[in-house]
Amino acid sequence: MLADRALNPQLAEARFCPRCAAPATVEFPRRLVCEACDYRQYSNPKPVACVVPREPDGRIWLLRRGFDPGAGRWTFPGGFVDLGESVEDAARREVREELATDAELDGLLGVYSRADERIVLVVFTGRLVREPRTTPEAVELRTFAPAALPWEEFAFWSTGVALRDLLAHDGAPAVRPPHPG
């Protein structure tokens, strides 16, 4: 039950129906149920759109995060999809916000999730239109050859999994750690 509460802290704190204010029951980790008015509030994962920007020679752009979660660690640009925004538009917007440039998307790399996370990542590959610049969200920018990726310094589990998939797709002869279990 503690893991369920950590998975959805908003529902863990809920005690009353947001529609009629009657006492409500929380069925972890998915929903709040009100027997008085039959209201159901479901807790679903939030979509996150990301781009792995690449250079024509295969180098990969990564950013060092300026904020938590993962402050000071490496990842690629990404963030939550806003209501009324396509996943592709969100991916391009995140590149603009974090790298101060635009991106052209090449295609879908993969969709990533774990049962203990509240997000679903949609990761694209792409190319930057101009040289990126640092921002408060991306305090350092660098390109890495596949063999030189900073595997031990990634901000998120999904960074390593997506880059591992990219390299496997490319058939790159890079040294990669084993796939997480």
N, C-alpha and C positions, 0 to 999 in steps of 0.2 A: 504494500500500500504506500510506503514512503516513496518508492520509485515512481508510482503513479502521480503522487502529489508534486514531485519534482518535475514530472513531464508536463503537467498543466497547472501551474500555480494559480491562475485566474479561477479555474473551477474549484481548486482546493479550498479557496477562501469563500466561495459562494455559499450562501445559506438561504437566500430568498429569491423568488421568481422575479426577473426583471420586468415581466409584463403585469402581474397582479399583486406582487409583494407577499404572496403566501409562502410559507416555508417550502423549500425545495429539497430534493434529494440529489446528491451528486453520485453518479455511477462512473467511477474512475475507469480509464482516463478519458472517456469519450464524451460524456454528456451530463447536463443538468436537467432534471425532470421535475415538473410541477404537476402534481396530481389534481390541484384545484382547478386549473384552467387548461390542462393538457399541453402546456408549453414544453418544448424540447429545445435545448441549446446544445448544439454539437460542437465539439472541439476538433478542428481539422488542422493538419499541418499547413504551414504558410509556404507558398512558393518563393524560391530565391532564384534569380537569374544571374548567371555568371558568364564571363568570356575569358578564354585562355588566348591572349594575344600572341601571335607568332610572327617572326621575321621570315623572309623568303629562305634564309639559310637554315631554318629550323630552330633558331634560338627562341626562347620563351620569355616573355615579359612577366615579371612578378613585382609585386609591391610589398613594401614593409608597412604593416598596418600602424596607423597613428592612434587608434582607439581600441579599447576592449570591446568585444572579446578578441583575444589574440594580439593585443598591442605589442609591437616590436617584432612580430613574426611575419613570415612570408606567405603570400597567397596571390591569387589573381583577382581582378575586379569582379564584384558581385554584390547583390543586395536584394531586398524584398521587392516583389512585384506589387505595384500599386493597383488598387481597384480601377478598372477602366483602361488598363494598360496591357498590351500583349507581352508575353514573355520575351520576345525578341526586342521590343521597344524598351523594356526594363533593362535588358542586358546592355543595350547601347547607351541608355541613360546612365547606368552605373559606371561605364567606362568614362563618359563625359565628366561625371561628378568626381571620380577618384583619380583619373589620369589627365584631366583637362584636354582631352582630344576626343575624336570620334573613332568609331570602329565599324568596319564592314564585317558582317558575320559570314563565315564560310559554311558552317553547318553545325548540326547537333553532335556533340561529343557523347553525352550520356545524361541520364537522370539518376540521381543518387539520393538514398534515404536510409535511415536506420530506425528501428522501432523505438529507440530511446531518445530520439530527436523530435523536435516540433517543426522541422522544416523538410522540404523536398527541393533539392537543387536541380536546376536545369542548366547544364553547362554546354556552351557553344565554343567553337574555335573561331578565331577571327584575326583580322589585320588592323593595325592602327593606321589612321589616315595621316597623322602628323606625329612628330616626336612628342611623347608624353611629358608632362611636368608634374612635379610633386604637388601635393595638396595636403590639407590637414589630415585627410583620411589615408593618404599614401605618402609617408614621410621620406621614403627612399624608393627608387625605381631602378631595376637592373634587368638586363637580359642574361639568361643562362643557357648554355649549351645543354642538351639533354644529359650528358654524362656529368655535368657539374651542378645539377639541381640540389638545393639545400634540404634534403629529405628530413633531416632531424630538426629543422627550424620552421616547419610549416605550421600555420596558425590553426588549421582545422584538419580533421581526419579526411574530409572530402577533397582537400587540395591534393593530398598524396594519391588517393584512389583515382581521381580524374586524370592526374598527370601520368599515373601508371597506365591507365587505359589509353591515353593519347600515345604514349611511347610504344605500347604493344600494337596499336593500330598502325603506327608508322613503321614498325619492325626495327625501331632504333636499337642499336647495340649499346644501350646505356646500362650502367650498373644500377639495379633497382632493388630496394629491400623487398622481402617477401610480402605478398598480399596479406592485409590484416585479416584475422579470423573472426 
